[in-house]
Amino acid sequence: MSQTSGNTDPNLIAKADDQGRIAYVSDDFQIWTVKPDGSNRLKITQGDSKYTWPGWSPAADMLSYSSFSGGAADEKRDSLHVARAEGTSQVQLFENSVEDKPVFRISSPHYALWSPDGEHLAFVVRDDEMKTLYLADSSGLMNPQELTEGKSVSIDWSHDSETLLVRRESDLLRAEINESSALVSVGLVSPKHRMSSWSPTSKMIGMIEPGVGGDALTVSSATGYLKRQLTAVSGNAAFMWSPQGDRIAVGESLDNEDYLLKRLKLVDVASGKSRILKETSIIAFFWAPDGSKIAYVAVGDSGENLQWRILDLDNGTDTQIARFEPSHDQLIWYAFFDQFGESHQVWSPDSTRIIFAGSLDQESTQDGSRIYIADLNDVGSLRVVGIGHLATWSS
């Protein structure tokens, strides 16, 4: 199957409707966007550089993406860029130093996260074994500001774009963006989880907090002074807020030596009551935008492939929609899903479809990675919208 170019509307308005728009990395590492039906295919990047990890701004009017060198023989430096969603006004926000290494692998030089108002980008760069966090104005008119560095750094924006939450190893910190951007301590978090995050609707923080009796999923005020434990967690844990901020889905490995999640629970934030949703081997999970479903990636029965499954929280049904092998970059997304879940979207805005990159169970991986859309209203029907390594829906 070869990639089709499609017809590009020069007057394309990139702002998403309820169907959204898809940005993807093609097999030759260029950034394209396309409508879910395959129309209005538009190439964003130009030239002979390699580009990857596109991320939509919240208004879907801009994209961020990285360029990468591809190896020591290439003298080009890795860079972070932004551009208008129609492919115009490309601006380089940051150029890596010679010593900088990829954050994850050679084609993942940065991790970037837009502020909800689209005015700023927070991004992480790795130098040897340290990760450095920067803050940049999305216009590119100001030099990026270095905020902190550490061996492990994860970030999340508050819903009002005023505060950046930073987990640096076991320290939880916050920076008020319109003030000095100096980091202030919120507290300590368990070293057995990667990510702390804001409620999507308030200045409440979710974290996994260590305690005498073990780790616990905890909610906290922005200052860290007021805290309330919701539920104990076992082993390594990861969680994600529902889009409405009233529930938290938390995955537990049940074993400190195991990073594969074995139990998925749903916790009510107001009451702290929890119930078990699934007890199976789970790599990643993602809330639907309307909060009615959770899509999760489970290990297949043979252990040789993965399954996309949809858990309906209203009626309890659990439906398999694909058996597949993810692309390398897609697997990185799943491995750090609680961080990438803040910056990249699996779900369509209307909560009816998901997108993923890889090859289906019955296909040969030698054919390369495809970009698939799975429609929940037509289970079993998968449509290819491009040939490539990675794709993300606009929100």
Secondary structure, DSSP 8 states (H G I E B T S, - for coil): ---------TT---S--TT--EEEEETTS-EEEE-TTS-S-EE---SS-EEEEEEE-TTSSEEEEEEE--STT-----EEEEEETTS---EEEEE--TTEE-SSSTT---EEEE-TTSSEEEEEEEETTEEEEEEEETTS-S--EEEEEESSEEEEE-TTSSEEEEEETTEEEEEETTTT--EEEEEE--TT----EE-SSSS-EEEEE--TT--EEEEE-TTSSSEEEEEE--SSEEEEE-TTSSEEEEEE-SSTT--SB-EEEEEETTT--EEEEE-S-EEEEEE-TTSSEEEEEEE-TTSSSEEEEEEETTT--EEEEEEEEE-HHHHHHHHTHHHHHHHS-SB-TTSSEEEEEEEETTS-GGG--EEEEEETTSTT-EEEEEEEEEEEE--
